[in-house]
Amino acid sequence: MILLRGGPEVGLHRREERNVGSPVVDVAALRRRLARAEVLRVVGQVSEVVGLTITAQGVAASIGEVCDIYVPGRPRPVEAEVVGFRGGASLLMPLGELQGVHPGCRVVPRGRPLTVKVGPGILGRVLDGLGRPLDEGPPVEGVDYPVVNRAPNPLRRRRIDRVLATGVRAIDGLIPCGLGQRMGIFAGSGVGKSMLLGMVARYSSADVNVIALVGERGREVLEFIETDLGPQGLRRSVVVAATSDRPALVRLKGALVATSVAEYFRDEGKHVLLLMDSVTRLAMAQREVGLAVGEPPATKGYTPSVFALLPGLLERSGMGERGSITAFYTVLVEGDDLNEPIADAVRGILDGHIVLSRALAARNHYPAIDVLQSVSRLVPDITTPEHQRQAGLIREWLATYRDAEDLINIGAYVTGSNPRIDTAVRLYEPIMEFLRQHYTEFTPFEETMARLADLTSEGR
């Protein structure tokens, strides 16, 4: 309930009109009184803190609502979000540091969930996981956008029918990505995920880049911006960084904030490229939140809410009624196991996947894309029959060479024994040279198609 303090004069002012028996409300006076009235809010208090979970009594707030916890001696309140309820009490998790919070601290609900400021001036900025400036620049000006949104109506999504050029030959030639498609990048640690993301961000034909660094090392944020992204890429990008030292809820919000920023530009009719590194660390953050509020652990300790979060988040990208969000999500596979729970769940949601090979990275082959394990599910819809034929021939020759590689390496294969193997051996090095690309090298889509045609013509 909301009470108004200010005495009986806050009532309706009435004035009598000549020849009219009923009173008339003076709306202007009423609005002035309401503007000066002091609102009494329902205030709760902290009763218990266990780990990262705050228990508050007397808080009338819903799931996802942000509350302010007032700590004596601190200039600003601690922000926290309602994540559950237990025994009539509200369970909150902090969006900042818990230092100083003690039983009895006042808890005041804001009456709304978390939002992020978005506008044209957000381009070129680096934000934290809550959408606040991290680059020491001025506050972001714009409109408030909700952090949690629903995916577009599936019947109102436009079909994906054209290629988004990434400037990376291995992707454009053999694993083409459509405008509005969602792709996963699956790799172990240290195989070149960030480098590949930087190449795509710099050279793609998208209007706007939105880059989410979720759970990354603090050292890697500036390194990614200056080295992998570069000044050219940053000018048309928005970077949201929630490093590994931030609370689990902030890391989780970082992914949601980045997706909301991408949705804003899509609603403006832009073609947006959303790059998120990584979904695995996002799932780990949600696991921390779930375990803290009492969820039972399931597969490999991941709670059920993790597998509910993934489709809800990943389905928000894609084609809209006007613009589009083409998304690349990295998945950090444990022990290079492509069938671990998060990788398996993400692969089933997305429209294709790119697998990075540690063996290729060990040979100094970058980007270390294993094209035989990678697939784009929209190839028939976005490429010509000739492009499909050429990409299929390259795949066949690579697969043939891989099957006979052991015999070739030990000298047991005799040239002329099998024409298909002969062609694969002859074209193996040109194909690998086509797939190998320095991270500063940009290849236009037309040039990629020309080189692909030259390679396949050599195999005839």
C-alpha positions as CSV (number, residue, x, y, z in Angstrom):
1,M,0.0,0.0,0.0
2,I,1.2,3.5,-0.8
3,L,0.4,6.2,1.8
4,L,0.6,10.0,1.2
5,R,2.0,12.1,3.9
6,G,1.0,15.8,3.9
7,G,-2.2,16.2,5.9
8,P,-5.8,16.5,4.9
9,E,-5.0,19.3,2.4
10,V,-3.9,16.6,-0.1
11,G,-7.6,15.9,-0.8
12,L,-9.4,17.0,-3.9
13,H,-9.9,20.7,-4.4
14,R,-13.3,21.5,-5.6
15,R,-14.8,24.7,-7.1
16,E,-18.4,25.5,-7.6
17,E,-19.6,26.4,-11.0
18,R,-22.6,28.7,-11.5
19,N,-25.8,26.8,-12.3
20,V,-24.0,23.4,-11.7
21,G,-24.9,21.4,-8.7
22,S,-22.1,18.9,-8.8
23,P,-18.5,19.8,-7.8
24,V,-15.7,19.8,-10.3
25,V,-12.2,18.4,-9.6
26,D,-9.3,20.8,-10.0
27,V,-6.9,18.5,-11.7
28,A,-4.0,20.9,-11.9
29,A,-4.1,21.6,-8.1
30,L,-4.3,17.8,-7.5
31,R,-1.2,17.1,-9.6
32,R,0.8,19.8,-7.8
33,R,-0.2,18.4,-4.4
34,L,0.7,14.8,-5.5
35,A,4.1,16.0,-6.8
36,R,4.9,17.5,-3.4
37,A,3.5,14.5,-1.5
38,E,6.0,12.3,0.3
39,V,5.6,8.6,-0.5
40,L,5.9,6.1,2.3
41,R,7.4,2.9,1.1
42,V,7.2,-0.5,2.6
43,V,10.6,-1.1,4.2
44,G,12.0,-4.5,5.2
45,Q,15.2,-5.4,7.0
46,V,18.0,-7.9,6.7
47,S,17.6,-10.8,9.0
48,E,20.3,-13.2,7.9
49,V,23.3,-13.4,5.4
50,V,24.6,-16.9,4.4
51,G,27.3,-16.9,1.7
52,L,26.0,-14.6,-1.0
53,T,22.3,-15.0,0.0
54,I,20.6,-12.2,1.9
55,T,17.4,-13.0,3.8
56,A,15.1,-10.1,4.3
57,Q,11.9,-9.9,6.3
58,G,9.0,-7.6,5.5
59,V,9.9,-6.9,1.9
60,A,7.0,-6.8,-0.5
61,A,8.8,-7.4,-3.8
62,S,8.5,-9.8,-6.7
63,I,11.1,-12.1,-8.4
64,G,13.6,-10.0,-10.4
65,E,12.8,-6.7,-8.5
66,V,15.8,-4.6,-7.4
67,C,16.1,-3.5,-3.8
68,D,18.4,-1.1,-2.0
69,I,20.1,-2.2,1.2
70,Y,21.1,0.8,3.3
71,V,24.4,0.2,5.2
72,P,25.3,2.8,7.9
73,G,28.5,4.7,6.9
74,R,28.3,3.9,3.2
75,P,27.4,6.7,0.8
76,R,25.4,4.5,-1.6
77,P,23.1,1.6,-0.8
78,V,24.0,-2.0,-1.8
79,E,21.9,-3.1,-4.8
80,A,20.4,-6.5,-4.6
81,E,17.8,-8.5,-6.6
82,V,15.1,-10.8,-5.3
83,V,15.8,-14.3,-6.5
84,G,13.5,-16.4,-4.3
85,F,11.4,-16.8,-1.2
86,R,11.6,-19.1,1.8
87,G,9.3,-19.3,4.8
88,G,7.7,-15.9,4.2
89,A,11.1,-14.2,3.8
90,S,12.6,-12.8,0.6
91,L,16.0,-14.1,-0.7
92,L,18.2,-11.6,-2.3
93,M,21.6,-11.7,-4.0
94,P,23.9,-8.7,-4.3
95,L,24.6,-6.7,-7.4
96,G,27.6,-5.2,-5.6
97,E,29.9,-5.8,-2.6
98,L,28.3,-7.2,0.6
99,Q,30.9,-5.5,2.8
100,G,29.2,-3.9,5.9
101,V,25.8,-5.5,5.5
102,H,24.4,-6.8,8.8
103,P,21.1,-7.9,10.4
104,G,18.8,-4.9,10.7
105,C,19.9,-3.0,7.6
106,R,16.9,-1.4,5.9
107,V,15.8,-3.0,2.6
108,V,13.8,-0.8,0.3
109,P,12.3,-2.2,-2.9
110,R,12.5,0.0,-6.0
111,G,9.3,-1.3,-7.5
112,R,10.8,-2.3,-10.8
113,P,13.3,-4.8,-12.2
114,L,16.8,-3.9,-13.5
115,T,16.9,-1.7,-16.7
116,V,19.7,-0.4,-18.9
117,K,20.1,3.0,-20.5
118,V,20.4,2.7,-24.3
119,G,20.7,5.2,-27.1
120,P,22.8,6.1,-30.2
121,G,25.5,7.6,-27.9
122,I,26.2,4.2,-26.4
123,L,28.4,3.2,-29.4
124,G,32.1,3.1,-28.6
125,R,31.4,2.7,-24.9
126,V,32.5,0.0,-22.4
127,L,29.9,-0.9,-19.8
128,D,30.0,-3.1,-16.7
129,G,27.6,-6.0,-16.1
130,L,24.8,-3.6,-14.9
131,G,25.1,-1.3,-17.9
132,R,27.0,1.5,-16.1
133,P,30.1,3.1,-17.8
134,L,33.3,1.2,-17.2
135,D,35.4,3.5,-19.4
136,E,35.3,6.5,-17.0
137,G,33.2,8.4,-19.6
138,P,30.0,10.4,-19.0
139,P,26.8,8.7,-18.0
140,V,25.0,7.0,-20.8
141,E,22.1,9.0,-22.1
142,G,19.0,7.4,-23.6
143,V,15.9,5.5,-22.7
144,D,15.5,2.7,-20.1
145,Y,15.3,-0.7,-21.7
146,P,14.3,-3.8,-19.7
147,V,17.1,-6.3,-19.1
148,V,14.8,-9.3,-19.3
149,N,12.7,-9.6,-22.4
150,R,10.8,-12.2,-24.3
151,A,12.0,-13.6,-27.6
152,P,10.2,-12.3,-30.7
153,N,7.0,-14.0,-31.8
154,P,8.2,-16.9,-34.0
155,L,5.6,-16.2,-36.6
156,R,6.8,-12.6,-36.9
157,R,10.4,-13.4,-37.5
158,R,11.6,-12.9,-41.1
159,R,13.2,-15.8,-42.8
160,I,17.0,-15.9,-43.1
161,D,17.9,-15.8,-46.8
162,R,21.3,-14.0,-47.2
163,V,24.8,-14.3,-46.0
164,L,26.5,-12.1,-43.4
165,A,30.1,-11.7,-44.6
166,T,32.5,-12.1,-41.7
167,G,35.8,-11.5,-43.5
168,V,37.1,-14.9,-42.3
169,R,37.7,-17.3,-45.3
170,A,37.0,-20.5,-43.4
171,I,33.6,-19.3,-42.2
172,D,32.5,-17.5,-45.4
173,G,33.7,-20.3,-47.7
174,L,32.8,-23.5,-45.8
175,I,30.6,-22.6,-42.8
176,P,28.6,-19.5,-44.1
177,C,26.6,-17.6,-41.5
178,G,23.3,-16.0,-42.5
179,L,22.1,-12.6,-41.5
180,G,20.1,-13.2,-38.3
181,Q,21.6,-16.7,-37.7
182,R,22.9,-17.9,-34.3
183,M,26.2,-19.8,-34.2
184,G,28.2,-21.4,-31.5
185,I,32.0,-21.4,-31.2
186,F,33.0,-24.5,-29.3
187,A,36.6,-24.8,-28.0
188,G,38.8,-25.5,-25.0
189,S,40.8,-22.8,-23.3
190,G,43.7,-21.2,-25.2
191,V,42.6,-22.3,-28.7
192,G,41.9,-18.9,-30.1
193,K,38.2,-18.1,-29.4
194,S,38.8,-14.4,-28.5
195,M,41.0,-13.9,-31.6
196,L,38.3,-15.3,-33.8
197,L,35.7,-13.1,-32.2
198,G,37.9,-10.1,-32.7
199,M,38.3,-10.9,-36.4
200,V,34.5,-11.3,-36.9
201,A,33.9,-8.0,-35.0
202,R,36.4,-6.0,-37.0
203,Y,35.5,-7.3,-40.5
204,S,31.9,-8.3,-40.5
205,S,29.3,-6.4,-42.6
206,A,27.0,-5.8,-39.6
207,D,26.0,-2.2,-38.7
208,V,26.6,-2.5,-34.9
209,N,28.6,-4.9,-32.7
210,V,27.6,-5.8,-29.2
211,I,30.2,-7.8,-27.3
212,A,29.6,-9.4,-24.0
213,L,32.7,-10.6,-22.0
214,V,31.1,-12.7,-19.2
215,G,33.4,-14.1,-16.5
216,E,36.5,-13.2,-18.4
217,R,39.9,-12.5,-16.7
218,G,40.3,-8.8,-15.9
219,R,43.6,-8.7,-17.9
220,E,41.8,-9.9,-21.0
221,V,39.2,-7.1,-21.3
222,L,41.6,-4.3,-22.2
223,E,43.7,-6.8,-24.3
224,F,40.6,-7.8,-26.3
225,I,39.6,-4.2,-26.8
226,E,43.0,-2.9,-27.9
227,T,44.4,-6.0,-29.7
228,D,41.6,-8.2,-31.0
229,L,38.9,-5.5,-31.5
230,G,41.1,-2.5,-32.3
231,P,40.0,1.2,-32.6
232,Q,38.2,0.5,-35.9
233,G,36.0,-2.2,-34.3
234,L,35.4,-0.3,-31.1
235,R,33.9,2.7,-32.9
236,R,30.9,0.7,-34.0
237,S,30.7,-1.5,-31.0
238,V,29.3,-1.7,-27.4
239,V,31.4,-3.8,-25.0
240,V,29.8,-5.2,-21.8
241,A,32.4,-6.6,-19.4
242,A,31.5,-8.6,-16.3
243,T,34.8,-10.1,-15.1
244,S,35.3,-13.2,-13.1
245,D,35.7,-11.3,-9.8
246,R,32.2,-9.7,-10.0
247,P,29.3,-11.4,-8.1
248,A,27.6,-14.2,-9.8
249,L,24.4,-12.1,-10.4
250,V,26.4,-9.3,-12.0
251,R,28.0,-11.8,-14.4
252,L,24.6,-13.2,-15.2
253,K,23.2,-9.7,-15.8
254,G,26.1,-8.9,-18.1
255,A,24.8,-11.3,-20.7
256,L,21.2,-10.0,-20.3
257,V,22.3,-6.4,-20.6
258,A,24.3,-7.1,-23.8
259,T,21.3,-8.9,-25.3
260,S,19.1,-5.9,-24.4
261,V,21.5,-3.5,-26.0
262,A,21.5,-5.6,-29.2
263,E,17.6,-5.7,-29.1
264,Y,17.5,-1.9,-28.9
265,F,19.5,-1.6,-32.1
266,R,17.6,-4.4,-33.8
267,D,14.3,-2.5,-33.0
268,E,15.9,0.5,-34.6
269,G,16.2,-1.4,-37.8
270,K,19.9,-2.1,-37.6
271,H,21.7,-5.4,-38.4
272,V,23.5,-6.2,-35.1
273,L,26.3,-8.7,-34.5
274,L,26.2,-10.0,-30.9
275,L,29.3,-11.8,-29.7
276,M,29.2,-13.4,-26.3
277,D,32.2,-15.0,-24.5
278,S,31.3,-17.3,-22.9
279,V,28.0,-19.1,-22.4
280,T,29.7,-21.6,-20.2
281,R,30.7,-19.0,-17.6
282,L,27.2,-17.6,-17.8
283,A,25.9,-21.1,-16.9
284,M,28.4,-21.3,-14.1
285,A,27.1,-18.0,-12.7
286,Q,23.5,-19.2,-12.9
287,R,24.6,-22.4,-11.2
288,E,26.0,-20.3,-8.3
289,V,22.7,-18.4,-8.0
290,G,20.6,-21.6,-8.1
291,L,22.6,-23.4,-5.5
292,A,22.6,-20.4,-3.2
293,V,18.8,-20.3,-3.1
294,G,18.5,-24.1,-2.6
295,E,18.0,-25.6,-6.1
296,P,19.1,-29.2,-6.3
297,P,22.1,-29.9,-8.5
298,A,21.6,-32.0,-11.6
299,T,24.0,-33.0,-14.4
300,K,27.6,-32.1,-13.4
301,G,26.3,-29.9,-10.6
302,Y,24.3,-27.6,-13.0
303,T,20.9,-26.7,-11.6
304,P,17.6,-27.0,-13.5
305,S,17.4,-23.2,-13.8
306,V,20.6,-23.2,-16.0
307,F,18.9,-25.3,-18.7
308,A,15.8,-23.1,-18.4
309,L,17.9,-19.9,-18.8
310,L,19.8,-21.0,-22.0
311,P,16.9,-21.2,-24.5
312,G,15.3,-18.1,-23.0
313,L,18.4,-16.1,-23.6
314,L,19.6,-17.6,-26.9
315,E,16.2,-17.3,-28.5
316,R,16.1,-13.5,-28.0
317,S,18.6,-13.1,-30.8
318,G,17.9,-13.7,-34.5
319,M,15.6,-12.0,-37.0
320,G,13.1,-9.5,-35.9
321,E,10.3,-7.7,-37.7
322,R,12.7,-4.9,-38.8
323,G,16.4,-5.5,-38.0
324,S,18.4,-8.6,-37.1
325,I,20.7,-9.9,-34.4
326,T,23.4,-12.3,-35.8
327,A,24.9,-14.0,-32.8
328,F,28.1,-15.9,-32.1
329,Y,28.2,-17.6,-28.6
330,T,31.4,-19.2,-27.4
331,V,31.2,-22.4,-25.4
332,L,34.2,-23.3,-23.2
333,V,34.2,-27.1,-23.4
334,E,35.7,-28.9,-20.5
335,G,38.6,-31.2,-21.5
336,D,37.7,-30.6,-25.2
337,D,34.6,-32.7,-24.6
338,L,32.0,-31.5,-27.1
339,N,29.3,-33.6,-25.4
340,E,29.5,-32.0,-22.0
341,P,26.1,-30.8,-20.7
342,I,26.3,-27.1,-21.6
343,A,27.8,-27.7,-25.0
344,D,25.2,-30.3,-25.8
345,A,22.3,-28.0,-24.7
346,V,23.6,-25.0,-26.6
347,R,24.3,-27.0,-29.8
348,G,20.7,-28.2,-29.8
349,I,19.4,-24.6,-29.6
350,L,21.6,-22.7,-32.1
351,D,21.5,-22.8,-35.9
352,G,25.0,-24.1,-36.3
353,H,28.4,-24.5,-34.6
354,I,32.1,-23.8,-35.3
355,V,34.6,-26.2,-33.6
356,L,38.1,-25.0,-32.8
357,S,40.7,-27.7,-32.8
358,R,43.6,-27.8,-30.3
359,A,45.6,-30.0,-32.7
360,L,45.4,-27.3,-35.4
361,A,46.3,-24.6,-32.9
362,A,49.4,-26.7,-31.9
363,R,50.5,-26.5,-35.5
364,N,50.2,-22.7,-35.5
365,H,47.1,-22.9,-37.8
366,Y,44.8,-20.0,-37.0
367,P,41.9,-19.6,-36.9
368,A,42.0,-23.2,-35.6
369,I,38.6,-24.1,-37.2
370,D,38.0,-27.8,-37.8
371,V,35.7,-27.5,-40.8
372,L,34.8,-31.2,-40.7
373,Q,33.2,-30.9,-37.3
374,S,31.6,-27.6,-37.9
375,V,28.3,-27.1,-39.6
376,S,25.9,-24.2,-40.6
377,R,22.3,-25.4,-40.7
378,L,21.2,-22.7,-43.1
379,V,23.6,-23.3,-45.9
380,P,20.8,-24.4,-48.4
381,D,18.8,-21.2,-47.6
382,I,21.6,-18.6,-48.0
383,T,24.1,-19.9,-50.6
384,T,23.9,-20.8,-54.3
385,P,24.0,-24.4,-55.5
386,E,27.5,-23.7,-56.9
387,H,28.8,-22.5,-53.6
388,Q,27.4,-25.6,-51.9
389,R,29.1,-27.9,-54.5
390,Q,32.4,-26.2,-54.0
391,A,32.3,-26.3,-50.2
392,G,31.2,-30.0,-50.4
393,L,34.3,-30.9,-52.6
394,I,36.6,-29.2,-50.1
395,R,35.1,-31.1,-47.2
396,E,35.3,-34.4,-49.2
397,W,39.0,-33.9,-49.9
398,L,39.8,-33.0,-46.3
399,A,37.9,-36.0,-45.0
400,T,39.7,-38.3,-47.5
401,Y,43.1,-37.0,-46.5
402,R,42.2,-37.4,-42.8
403,D,41.2,-41.0,-43.3
404,A,44.4,-41.8,-45.1
405,E,46.7,-39.5,-43.0
406,D,48.4,-42.2,-41.0
407,L,49.3,-44.2,-44.1
408,I,50.6,-41.0,-45.8
409,N,52.7,-40.0,-42.9
410,I,54.5,-43.3,-42.5
411,G,55.0,-43.6,-46.3
412,A,52.8,-46.6,-46.7
413,Y,50.5,-45.1,-49.3
414,V,51.6,-45.6,-52.9
415,T,50.7,-42.8,-55.3
416,G,48.3,-43.9,-57.9
417,S,46.6,-46.5,-55.7
418,N,43.5,-44.3,-55.2
419,P,42.6,-41.3,-57.4
420,R,40.6,-39.7,-54.6
421,I,43.5,-39.9,-52.2
422,D,45.9,-38.6,-54.8
423,T,43.7,-35.5,-55.3
424,A,43.4,-35.0,-51.6
425,V,47.2,-35.2,-51.1
426,R,47.8,-32.8,-54.0
427,L,45.3,-30.2,-52.7
428,Y,45.8,-30.6,-49.0
429,E,48.4,-27.8,-48.6
430,P,46.5,-25.3,-50.9
431,I,43.3,-26.0,-48.9
432,M,45.1,-25.4,-45.5
433,E,46.6,-22.2,-46.9
434,F,43.1,-21.1,-47.9
435,L,41.8,-21.8,-44.3
436,R,44.8,-20.2,-42.6
437,Q,44.4,-16.5,-42.0
438,H,46.3,-14.0,-39.9
439,Y,44.1,-12.1,-37.4
440,T,44.9,-8.8,-39.1
441,E,44.0,-10.1,-42.6
442,F,40.7,-9.2,-44.1
443,T,39.3,-11.1,-47.1
444,P,36.2,-9.7,-48.8
445,F,33.4,-12.2,-49.5
446,E,33.9,-12.0,-53.3
447,E,37.6,-12.8,-53.0
448,T,36.8,-15.8,-50.8
449,M,34.4,-17.1,-53.4
450,A,37.0,-16.6,-56.2
451,R,39.7,-18.5,-54.2
452,L,37.2,-21.3,-53.4
453,A,36.4,-21.6,-57.1
454,D,40.1,-21.7,-58.0
455,L,40.7,-24.5,-55.5
456,T,37.9,-26.7,-56.7
457,S,38.9,-26.2,-60.4
458,E,42.3,-27.5,-59.6
459,G,40.8,-30.8,-58.4
460,R,39.1,-31.6,-61.7
